[in-house]
Amino acid sequence: MSESTLTHLECSYCSETYDAEELHRLCPACQSPLLAQYDLSAVAAMVTPGEIAARDNTMWRWREVMPVRETEHIVTLGEGGTPLVHAPTLSEQLSLPNVYVKDEGGNPTGSFKARGLSAAVSRAVELGVTEFVIPTAGNAGGALAAYAARAGLPAHVYMPKDAPPINVAEVSLSGVEVVLVDGLIGDAGRAAAEEAEANGWFDVSTLKEPYRLEGKKTMGYELALEFAPSPEWQWELPDVIIYPTGGGTGLVGMWKAFDEMERLGWIGEGRPRMVTVQAEGCAPIVRAFEAGEKQAEPWPDAETIAAGLRIPSTVGDRLMLTALRDSNGTAIAVSDQAILEAQAQLAAAEGIFAAPEGAATVAAARELAAEGWLQPDERVVLFNTGTGMKYLHLLS
């Protein structure tokens, strides 16, 4: 029996709807991301928040609002259910008493990418996909390799030649084809798309299919449960979420989760102020936000030590900018030097060895606190999107 209440897919821009039982990527009408929609009234009748809280602590506890129809098709390594850690020493250093770190480094494959690729591979398998391809700056490739291996299916990973060495190694060890491409993630994306078209592979690029987003949105559901005074009461959200943004799936996914939870009656209408953090050497969303633009132009000559932030352009730019503005949030760029200093600060203060992308949120919080944008009475969540162990080459 299916517990998913998935009803259809809807374009995030033109609102055209599509059959969720057919394989889709971007909206055929306008080439914008498609969003999975659910029968939320049915969810409210099927399960209570308390019942969900009592389930196993993985992202599949949220199965009524996940896209996989039959549990036999779920391809999982136990992703999700990551800790929300109060950071008292860091809080004191920032003069913000209530700073928390949502630490995604404990996921399978060491990053939050495991959530998205578990969901995408699971639903694709259910819809009959037999071979995958992905362009990646690093961690998404490792995640696809792991879940494709788990599903017993071939996959192909295209990444820039200067991707972190451990990412290349972990993909290779999973028995997946690795293709190293001259240039940046966009060049890898073009090469992957050409081969997908030529060979019939399914391309699971960021936001170019509907279901990676569904895995990432579970971070928003988890936050609401983790801040709840009691699982049986109406859940709560933090005041501010500071999120490192490359492709933006996590930020967009959480924003979607908050909307779903309000419609379910599980949270009120309040929303956290959302903060995008990018690197100074690649900050297309920050530039568009500051200029009041609805879309972001590609960033030329992108360069940063944070591989996951070296994303010059993304199809999710409109969705991200909307979430930032609707939440009264902001966007900020930090230097590579500030990222390295923040990585050391977080490790020394709290024992959390963050990826550079996660460390960027600490650098951002430091700046926003100094400016007075963050207030002492606010609960602030910093997202560490991956383990720093994959970036030891930066410290040698």
ABEGO torsion letter per residue (X at the ends): XBABABABBBBAAAGBBBBAABBBBBBAAAGBBBBBBBBAAAAAAABBAAAAAABBBBAAAAAAABABABAAABBBAGBEGBBBBBBAAAAAAAGBABBBBBBAAABBGGBAAAAAAAAAAAAAAAAGBABBBBBBAGAAAAAAAAAAAAAGBBBBBBBBAABBAAAAAAAAAAGBBBBBBBEBAAAAAAAAAAAAAAAGBBBABBGABAAAAAAAAAAAAAAAAAABABAABBBBBBABBBBBBBAGAAAAAAAAAAAAAAAAGABBABBBBBBBBBBAABBAAAAAAAAGBABBBBBBGBBBABAAABBABBAAAAAAAAAAAAAGBBBBBBBAAAAAAAAAAAAAAAGBBBBAAAAAAAAAAAAAAAAGABBAABBBBBBBABBAAAAAAAAX
